[in-house]
Amino acid sequence: MLDHTRLDLLRRELGHTSLQEIFIIFEEECQTAINNLKRARCSDQIVQAAHFLRGNCTNLGLTQLAKLCQAIETSAATSASTNAQIDMLEQVFKRSIDELQLYLSAQSN
């Protein structure tokens, strides 16, 4: 679910405190983007929100979440239904956040 190599690199480059601050912003922005996905009225809005999420997830090493965002982008671009994928995205997001919190907690010791 997490790319620990990517997270370790970010922690070394940015420092633990900065990574924690980025995580807080990431969580807020991603929750907003997920809400935007759920309210989206057209495929273009879905693609835009999923693309935004995918970029953020990739940057922070949340690989499973990034792959799911890519799948949503692809489905929306072909006008396929994305409702089930968006529901799954919420679940994977919550698990990813939990894992990221555990990672950060373990690294602070």
N, CA, C and O atoms as a GROMACS GRO file, in nm:
protein
  436
    1MET      N    1   0.082  -0.120   0.000
    1MET     CA    2   0.000   0.000   0.000
    1MET      C    3   0.087   0.126   0.000
    1MET      O    4   0.052   0.226  -0.064
    2LEU      N    5   0.200   0.122   0.073
    2LEU     CA    6   0.291   0.235   0.080
    2LEU      C    7   0.426   0.200   0.017
    2LEU      O    8   0.473   0.087   0.027
    3ASP      N    9   0.486   0.296  -0.046
    3ASP     CA   10   0.621   0.282  -0.099
    3ASP      C   11   0.716   0.336   0.008
    3ASP      O   12   0.741   0.456   0.015
    4HIS      N   13   0.767   0.245   0.091
    4HIS     CA   14   0.852   0.287   0.203
    4HIS      C   15   0.983   0.349   0.156
    4HIS      O   16   1.040   0.434   0.224
    5THR      N   17   1.031   0.307   0.040
    5THR     CA   18   1.153   0.367  -0.014
    5THR      C   19   1.129   0.514  -0.043
    5THR      O   20   1.213   0.599  -0.011
    6ARG      N   21   1.015   0.544  -0.103
    6ARG     CA   22   0.980   0.685  -0.133
    6ARG      C   23   0.963   0.764  -0.004
    6ARG      O   24   1.013   0.876   0.007
    7LEU      N   25   0.894   0.708   0.093
    7LEU     CA   26   0.872   0.777   0.220
    7LEU      C   27   1.004   0.800   0.295
    7LEU      O   28   1.025   0.906   0.353
    8ASP      N   29   1.092   0.700   0.292
    8ASP     CA   30   1.222   0.716   0.357
    8ASP      C   31   1.302   0.829   0.292
    8ASP      O   32   1.367   0.908   0.360
    9LEU      N   33   1.297   0.834   0.160
    9LEU     CA   34   1.367   0.940   0.087
    9LEU      C   35   1.311   1.077   0.125
    9LEU      O   36   1.388   1.170   0.151
   10LEU      N   37   1.179   1.090   0.128
   10LEU     CA   38   1.118   1.218   0.166
   10LEU      C   39   1.155   1.257   0.308
   10LEU      O   40   1.182   1.374   0.336
   11ARG      N   41   1.157   1.160   0.398
   11ARG     CA   42   1.190   1.188   0.537
   11ARG      C   43   1.336   1.236   0.549
   11ARG      O   44   1.365   1.329   0.624
   12ARG      N   45   1.425   1.172   0.474
   12ARG     CA   46   1.566   1.214   0.476
   12ARG      C   47   1.583   1.354   0.417
   12ARG      O   48   1.657   1.437   0.470
   13GLU      N   49   1.514   1.380   0.305
   13GLU     CA   50   1.529   1.508   0.236
   13GLU      C   51   1.460   1.623   0.309
   13GLU      O   52   1.513   1.734   0.314
   14LEU      N   53   1.342   1.598   0.364
   14LEU     CA   54   1.261   1.705   0.422
   14LEU      C   55   1.270   1.712   0.574
   14LEU      O   56   1.249   1.817   0.633
   15GLY      N   57   1.300   1.599   0.635
   15GLY     CA   58   1.297   1.592   0.780
   15GLY      C   59   1.162   1.540   0.826
   15GLY      O   60   1.061   1.555   0.758
   16HIS      N   61   1.163   1.480   0.943
   16HIS     CA   62   1.042   1.416   0.996
   16HIS      C   63   0.930   1.517   1.020
   16HIS      O   64   0.815   1.491   0.985
   17THR      N   65   0.963   1.632   1.078
   17THR     CA   66   0.860   1.732   1.110
   17THR      C   67   0.794   1.785   0.983
   17THR      O   68   0.672   1.798   0.978
   18SER      N   69   0.874   1.816   0.882
   18SER     CA   70   0.818   1.865   0.756
   18SER      C   71   0.730   1.760   0.689
   18SER      O   72   0.625   1.792   0.634
   19LEU      N   73   0.774   1.635   0.695
   19LEU     CA   74   0.694   1.528   0.636
   19LEU      C   75   0.560   1.514   0.708
   19LEU      O   76   0.458   1.491   0.644
   20GLN      N   77   0.559   1.529   0.839
   20GLN     CA   78   0.434   1.525   0.914
   20GLN      C   79   0.342   1.640   0.873
   20GLN      O   80   0.221   1.622   0.858
   21GLU      N   81   0.399   1.759   0.854
   21GLU     CA   82   0.320   1.876   0.813
   21GLU      C   83   0.262   1.854   0.674
   21GLU      O   84   0.146   1.887   0.648
   22ILE      N   85   0.342   1.798   0.584
   22ILE     CA   86   0.295   1.769   0.449
   22ILE      C   87   0.182   1.666   0.454
   22ILE      O   88   0.084   1.677   0.380
   23PHE      N   89   0.196   1.568   0.541
   23PHE     CA   90   0.094   1.466   0.556
   23PHE      C   91  -0.040   1.528   0.597
   23PHE      O   92  -0.145   1.490   0.545
   24ILE      N   93  -0.037   1.622   0.689
   24ILE     CA   94  -0.161   1.688   0.734
   24ILE      C   95  -0.228   1.760   0.618
   24ILE      O   96  -0.349   1.748   0.598
   25ILE      N   97  -0.150   1.834   0.540
   25ILE     CA   98  -0.204   1.905   0.424
   25ILE      C   99  -0.254   1.806   0.321
   25ILE      O  100  -0.362   1.823   0.264
   26PHE      N  101  -0.176   1.700   0.296
   26PHE     CA  102  -0.214   1.596   0.201
   26PHE      C  103  -0.350   1.536   0.238
   26PHE      O  104  -0.438   1.523   0.152
   27GLU      N  105  -0.368   1.500   0.364
   27GLU     CA  106  -0.492   1.438   0.407
   27GLU      C  107  -0.611   1.530   0.383
   27GLU      O  108  -0.716   1.486   0.335
   28GLU      N  109  -0.596   1.658   0.416
   28GLU     CA  110  -0.705   1.754   0.396
   28GLU      C  111  -0.737   1.773   0.248
   28GLU      O  112  -0.854   1.771   0.208
   29GLU      N  113  -0.633   1.792   0.167
   29GLU     CA  114  -0.654   1.814   0.024
   29GLU      C  115  -0.715   1.691  -0.045
   29GLU      O  116  -0.801   1.703  -0.132
   30CYS      N  117  -0.669   1.574  -0.004
   30CYS     CA  118  -0.722   1.452  -0.064
   30CYS      C  119  -0.867   1.429  -0.025
   30CYS      O  120  -0.948   1.385  -0.107
   31GLN      N  121  -0.902   1.458   0.098
   31GLN     CA  122  -1.041   1.443   0.139
   31GLN      C  123  -1.131   1.537   0.059
   31GLN      O  124  -1.241   1.499   0.020
   32THR      N  125  -1.083   1.658   0.035
   32THR     CA  126  -1.158   1.752  -0.049
   32THR      C  127  -1.172   1.698  -0.191
   32THR      O  128  -1.280   1.707  -0.250
   33ALA      N  129  -1.064   1.644  -0.245
   33ALA     CA  130  -1.069   1.589  -0.381
   33ALA      C  131  -1.164   1.470  -0.390
   33ALA      O  132  -1.235   1.455  -0.489
   34ILE      N  133  -1.166   1.386  -0.287
   34ILE     CA  134  -1.259   1.272  -0.286
   34ILE      C  135  -1.402   1.323  -0.281
   34ILE      O  136  -1.490   1.270  -0.350
   35ASN      N  137  -1.427   1.424  -0.201
   35ASN     CA  138  -1.561   1.484  -0.197
   35ASN      C  139  -1.598   1.542  -0.333
   35ASN      O  140  -1.713   1.531  -0.376
   36ASN      N  141  -1.502   1.603  -0.401
   36ASN     CA  142  -1.526   1.654  -0.536
   36ASN      C  143  -1.559   1.541  -0.633
   36ASN      O  144  -1.645   1.556  -0.720
   37LEU      N  145  -1.490   1.429  -0.620
   37LEU     CA  146  -1.520   1.313  -0.704
   37LEU      C  147  -1.664   1.267  -0.683
   37LEU      O  148  -1.735   1.236  -0.779
   38LYS      N  149  -1.706   1.261  -0.559
   38LYS     CA  150  -1.840   1.214  -0.528
   38LYS      C  151  -1.948   1.309  -0.580
   38LYS      O  152  -2.059   1.266  -0.612
   39ARG      N  153  -1.916   1.438  -0.590
   39ARG     CA  154  -2.012   1.538  -0.637
   39ARG      C  155  -2.001   1.566  -0.786
   39ARG      O  156  -2.084   1.638  -0.842
   40ALA      N  157  -1.901   1.509  -0.851
   40ALA     CA  158  -1.875   1.539  -0.992
   40ALA      C  159  -1.997   1.508  -1.077
   40ALA      O  160  -2.065   1.407  -1.057
   41ARG      N  161  -2.024   1.595  -1.171
   41ARG     CA  162  -2.141   1.582  -1.258
   41ARG      C  163  -2.106   1.533  -1.398
   41ARG      O  164  -2.193   1.491  -1.475
   42CYS      N  165  -1.975   1.538  -1.432
   42CYS     CA  166  -1.937   1.493  -1.566
   42CYS      C  167  -1.801   1.425  -1.561
   42CYS      O  168  -1.727   1.436  -1.463
   43SER      N  169  -1.770   1.355  -1.668
   43SER     CA  170  -1.646   1.280  -1.676
   43SER      C  171  -1.522   1.369  -1.660
   43SER      O  172  -1.425   1.329  -1.596
   44ASP      N  173  -1.527   1.489  -1.717
   44ASP     CA  174  -1.412   1.579  -1.706
   44ASP      C  175  -1.381   1.615  -1.561
   44ASP      O  176  -1.264   1.622  -1.523
   45GLN      N  177  -1.483   1.638  -1.482
   45GLN     CA  178  -1.462   1.669  -1.340
   45GLN      C  179  -1.403   1.549  -1.266
   45GLN      O  180  -1.318   1.566  -1.178
   46ILE      N  181  -1.447   1.431  -1.300
   46ILE     CA  182  -1.394   1.309  -1.238
   46ILE      C  183  -1.248   1.291  -1.276
   46ILE      O  184  -1.164   1.264  -1.189
   47VAL      N  185  -1.217   1.306  -1.402
   47VAL     CA  186  -1.078   1.291  -1.448
   47VAL      C  187  -0.989   1.392  -1.377
   47VAL      O  188  -0.880   1.358  -1.331
   48GLN      N  189  -1.034   1.516  -1.368
   48GLN     CA  190  -0.953   1.621  -1.306
   48GLN      C  191  -0.927   1.590  -1.158
   48GLN      O  192  -0.813   1.601  -1.112
   49ALA      N  193  -1.030   1.554  -1.084
   49ALA     CA  194  -1.012   1.524  -0.941
   49ALA      C  195  -0.927   1.399  -0.920
   49ALA      O  196  -0.841   1.397  -0.831
   50ALA      N  197  -0.949   1.296  -1.001
   50ALA     CA  198  -0.870   1.172  -0.988
   50ALA      C  199  -0.724   1.197  -1.024
   50ALA      O  200  -0.634   1.141  -0.962
   51HIS      N  201  -0.700   1.281  -1.124
   51HIS     CA  202  -0.563   1.314  -1.164
   51HIS      C  203  -0.491   1.390  -1.052
   51HIS      O  204  -0.375   1.362  -1.022
   52PHE      N  205  -0.559   1.484  -0.991
   52PHE     CA  206  -0.503   1.559  -0.878
   52PHE      C  207  -0.466   1.464  -0.765
   52PHE      O  208  -0.356   1.472  -0.709
   53LEU      N  209  -0.557   1.375  -0.732
   53LEU     CA  210  -0.532   1.278  -0.626
   53LEU      C  211  -0.414   1.187  -0.661
   53LEU      O  212  -0.328   1.161  -0.578
   54ARG      N  213  -0.412   1.139  -0.783
   54ARG     CA  214  -0.305   1.047  -0.826
   54ARG      C  215  -0.168   1.112  -0.811
   54ARG      O  216  -0.074   1.049  -0.764
   55GLY      N  217  -0.158   1.238  -0.852
   55GLY     CA  218  -0.030   1.308  -0.839
   55GLY      C  219   0.015   1.319  -0.694
   55GLY      O  220   0.131   1.294  -0.663
   56ASN      N  221  -0.076   1.357  -0.607
   56ASN     CA  222  -0.043   1.369  -0.465
   56ASN      C  223  -0.005   1.234  -0.405
   56ASN      O  224   0.092   1.224  -0.329
   57CYS      N  225  -0.080   1.132  -0.439
   57CYS     CA  226  -0.053   0.998  -0.386
   57CYS      C  227   0.082   0.946  -0.435
   57CYS      O  228   0.158   0.887  -0.358
   58THR      N  229   0.112   0.968  -0.560
   58THR     CA  230   0.239   0.925  -0.616
   58THR      C  231   0.355   0.995  -0.546
   58THR      O  232   0.455   0.932  -0.512
   59ASN      N  233   0.342   1.125  -0.524
   59ASN     CA  234   0.447   1.202  -0.458
   59ASN      C  235   0.477   1.153  -0.318
   59ASN      O  236   0.591   1.158  -0.273
   60LEU      N  237   0.374   1.106  -0.247
   60LEU     CA  238   0.393   1.060  -0.109
   60LEU      C  239   0.409   0.910  -0.097
   60LEU      O  240   0.418   0.857   0.014
   61GLY      N  241   0.413   0.840  -0.209
   61GLY     CA  242   0.439   0.696  -0.204
   61GLY      C  243   0.319   0.611  -0.169
   61GLY      O  244   0.336   0.498  -0.122
   62LEU      N  245   0.199   0.660  -0.190
   62LEU     CA  246   0.079   0.580  -0.165
   62LEU      C  247   0.041   0.511  -0.296
   62LEU      O  248  -0.048   0.555  -0.368
   63THR      N  249   0.111   0.403  -0.323
   63THR     CA  250   0.104   0.340  -0.454
   63THR      C  251  -0.032   0.279  -0.488
   63THR      O  252  -0.080   0.294  -0.600
   64GLN      N  253  -0.094   0.210  -0.394
   64GLN     CA  254  -0.222   0.147  -0.422
   64GLN      C  255  -0.329   0.253  -0.451
   64GLN      O  256  -0.412   0.236  -0.541
   65LEU      N  257  -0.325   0.359  -0.376
   65LEU     CA  258  -0.420   0.468  -0.396
   65LEU      C  259  -0.397   0.535  -0.531
   65LEU      O  260  -0.493   0.568  -0.601
   66ALA      N  261  -0.272   0.555  -0.568
   66ALA     CA  262  -0.239   0.615  -0.697
   66ALA      C  263  -0.289   0.528  -0.813
   66ALA      O  264  -0.342   0.579  -0.912
   67LYS      N  265  -0.272   0.395  -0.801
   67LYS     CA  266  -0.320   0.304  -0.906
   67LYS      C  267  -0.472   0.309  -0.920
   67LYS      O  268  -0.524   0.304  -1.031
   68LEU      N  269  -0.540   0.318  -0.808
   68LEU     CA  270  -0.686   0.327  -0.813
   68LEU      C  271  -0.730   0.458  -0.876
   68LEU      O  272  -0.827   0.461  -0.952
   69CYS      N  273  -0.661   0.566  -0.846
   69CYS     CA  274  -0.691   0.695  -0.909
   69CYS      C  275  -0.672   0.688  -1.060
   69CYS      O  276  -0.751   0.743  -1.136
   70GLN      N  277  -0.566   0.619  -1.103
   70GLN     CA  278  -0.542   0.601  -1.246
   70GLN      C  279  -0.657   0.523  -1.310
   70GLN      O  280  -0.701   0.556  -1.420
   71ALA      N  281  -0.704   0.421  -1.242
   71ALA     CA  282  -0.816   0.342  -1.296
   71ALA      C  283  -0.942   0.427  -1.307
   71ALA      O  284  -1.018   0.414  -1.403
   72ILE      N  285  -0.964   0.514  -1.209
   72ILE     CA  286  -1.081   0.604  -1.214
   72ILE      C  287  -1.067   0.701  -1.330
   72ILE      O  288  -1.163   0.725  -1.404
   73GLU      N  289  -0.947   0.756  -1.348
   73GLU     CA  290  -0.923   0.846  -1.462
   73GLU      C  291  -0.955   0.777  -1.593
   73GLU      O  292  -1.023   0.833  -1.679
   74THR      N  293  -0.905   0.655  -1.608
   74THR     CA  294  -0.925   0.579  -1.732
   74THR      C  295  -1.073   0.550  -1.755
   74THR      O  296  -1.123   0.568  -1.866
   75SER      N  297  -1.142   0.507  -1.651
   75SER     CA  298  -1.285   0.477  -1.663
   75SER      C  299  -1.363   0.602  -1.700
   75SER      O  300  -1.448   0.599  -1.790
   76ALA      N  301  -1.335   0.712  -1.632
   76ALA     CA  302  -1.408   0.836  -1.659
   76ALA      C  303  -1.380   0.888  -1.800
   76ALA      O  304  -1.469   0.942  -1.866
   77ALA      N  305  -1.257   0.871  -1.846
   77ALA     CA  306  -1.221   0.918  -1.980
   77ALA      C  307  -1.295   0.841  -2.088
   77ALA      O  308  -1.315   0.892  -2.199
   78THR      N  309  -1.336   0.718  -2.057
   78THR     CA  310  -1.411   0.638  -2.154
   78THR      C  311  -1.560   0.637  -2.123
   78THR      O  312  -1.636   0.557  -2.178
   79SER      N  313  -1.600   0.727  -2.033
   79SER     CA  314  -1.741   0.742  -1.992
   79SER      C  315  -1.797   0.620  -1.922
   79SER      O  316  -1.919   0.602  -1.917
   80ALA      N  317  -1.711   0.534  -1.868
   80ALA     CA  318  -1.758   0.419  -1.791
   80ALA      C  319  -1.796   0.466  -1.650
   80ALA      O  320  -1.750   0.570  -1.604
   81SER      N  321  -1.878   0.388  -1.586
   81SER     CA  322  -1.920   0.422  -1.450
   81SER      C  323  -1.800   0.412  -1.354
   81SER      O  324  -1.718   0.321  -1.364
   82THR      N  325  -1.793   0.508  -1.262
   82THR     CA  326  -1.684   0.511  -1.165
   82THR      C  327  -1.735   0.502  -1.021
   82THR      O  328  -1.656   0.512  -0.927
   83ASN      N  329  -1.864   0.483  -1.004
   83ASN     CA  330  -1.922   0.484  -0.869
   83ASN      C  331  -1.858   0.382  -0.776
   83ASN      O  332  -1.821   0.415  -0.663
   84ALA      N  333  -1.845   0.257  -0.821
   84ALA     CA  334  -1.786   0.153  -0.736
   84ALA      C  335  -1.639   0.183  -0.708
   84ALA      O  336  -1.591   0.160  -0.596
   85GLN      N  337  -1.568   0.234  -0.808
   85GLN     CA  338  -1.428   0.268  -0.788
   85GLN      C  339  -1.410   0.382  -0.688
   85GLN      O  340  -1.318   0.380  -0.607
   86ILE      N  341  -1.499   0.479  -0.692
   86ILE     CA  342  -1.491   0.591  -0.598
   86ILE      C  343  -1.522   0.543  -0.457
   86ILE      O  344  -1.459   0.588  -0.361
   87ASP      N  345  -1.618   0.453  -0.444
   87ASP     CA  346  -1.646   0.394  -0.311
   87ASP      C  347  -1.522   0.320  -0.259
   87ASP      O  348  -1.486   0.333  -0.142
   88MET      N  349  -1.458   0.244  -0.347
   88MET     CA  350  -1.338   0.171  -0.307
   88MET      C  351  -1.226   0.270  -0.272
   88MET      O  352  -1.149   0.248  -0.179
   89LEU      N  353  -1.218   0.378  -0.348
   89LEU     CA  354  -1.116   0.480  -0.323
   89LEU      C  355  -1.126   0.534  -0.181
   89LEU      O  356  -1.024   0.553  -0.114
   90GLU      N  357  -1.246   0.558  -0.135
   90GLU     CA  358  -1.263   0.606   0.003
   90GLU      C  359  -1.208   0.507   0.104
   90GLU      O  360  -1.142   0.545   0.201
   91GLN      N  361  -1.236   0.381   0.083
   91GLN     CA  362  -1.188   0.277   0.175
   91GLN      C  363  -1.035   0.267   0.172
   91GLN      O  364  -0.971   0.260   0.276
   92VAL      N  365  -0.979   0.266   0.052
   92VAL     CA  366  -0.834   0.256   0.038
   92VAL      C  367  -0.767   0.381   0.094
   92VAL      O  368  -0.659   0.373   0.153
   93PHE      N  369  -0.830   0.496   0.077
   93PHE     CA  370  -0.776   0.621   0.131
   93PHE      C  371  -0.766   0.612   0.283
   93PHE      O  372  -0.663   0.647   0.341
   94LYS      N  373  -0.871   0.565   0.347
   94LYS     CA  374  -0.870   0.554   0.493
   94LYS      C  375  -0.761   0.457   0.540
   94LYS      O  376  -0.689   0.486   0.636
   95ARG      N  377  -0.748   0.343   0.474
   95ARG     CA  378  -0.643   0.247   0.511
   95ARG      C  379  -0.504   0.304   0.486
   95ARG      O  380  -0.413   0.284   0.565
   96SER      N  381  -0.489   0.375   0.376
   96SER     CA  382  -0.360   0.436   0.343
   96SER      C  383  -0.321   0.541   0.446
   96SER      O  384  -0.205   0.550   0.486
   97ILE      N  385  -0.417   0.621   0.487
   97ILE     CA  386  -0.391   0.723   0.589
   97ILE      C  387  -0.350   0.656   0.719
   97ILE      O  388  -0.257   0.701   0.786
   98ASP      N  389  -0.418   0.550   0.755
   98ASP     CA  390  -0.383   0.477   0.878
   98ASP      C  391  -0.240   0.423   0.870
   98ASP      O  392  -0.163   0.434   0.965
   99GLU      N  393  -0.205   0.365   0.755
   99GLU     CA  394  -0.070   0.311   0.739
   99GLU      C  395   0.035   0.422   0.740
   99GLU      O  396   0.143   0.405   0.796
  100LEU      N  397   0.002   0.534   0.679
  100LEU     CA  398   0.095   0.645   0.677
  100LEU      C  399   0.116   0.701   0.818
  100LEU      O  400   0.227   0.738   0.855
  101GLN      N  401   0.010   0.707   0.895
  101GLN     CA  402   0.022   0.752   1.035
  101GLN      C  403   0.110   0.656   1.114
  101GLN      O  404   0.193   0.699   1.195
  102LEU      N  405   0.093   0.526   1.093
  102LEU     CA  406   0.177   0.427   1.161
  102LEU      C  407   0.323   0.443   1.121
  102LEU      O  408   0.412   0.437   1.205
  103TYR      N  409   0.346   0.464   0.992
  103TYR     CA  410   0.483   0.485   0.945
  103TYR      C  411   0.545   0.606   1.014
  103TYR      O  412   0.657   0.598   1.064
  104LEU      N  413   0.473   0.718   1.015
  104LEU     CA  414   0.527   0.839   1.076
  104LEU      C  415   0.550   0.823   1.226
  104LEU      O  416   0.648   0.874   1.280
  105SER      N  417   0.459   0.754   1.291
  105SER     CA  418   0.476   0.729   1.435
  105SER      C  419   0.599   0.644   1.462
  105SER      O  420   0.675   0.671   1.554
  106ALA      N  421   0.619   0.541   1.381
  106ALA     CA  422   0.734   0.451   1.398
  106ALA      C  423   0.865   0.525   1.372
  106ALA      O  424   0.966   0.497   1.436
  107GLN      N  425   0.862   0.620   1.279
  107GLN     CA  426   0.985   0.692   1.244
  107GLN      C  427   1.020   0.800   1.345
  107GLN      O  428   1.133   0.848   1.348
  108SER      N  429   0.924   0.839   1.428
  108SER     CA  430   0.951   0.944   1.526
  108SER      C  431   1.022   0.890   1.649
  108SER      O  432   1.074   0.968   1.730
  109ASN      N  433   1.026   0.758   1.665
  109ASN     CA  434   1.091   0.696   1.782
  109ASN      C  435   1.239   0.681   1.764
  109ASN      O  436   1.307   0.631   1.854
   0.00000   0.00000   0.00000
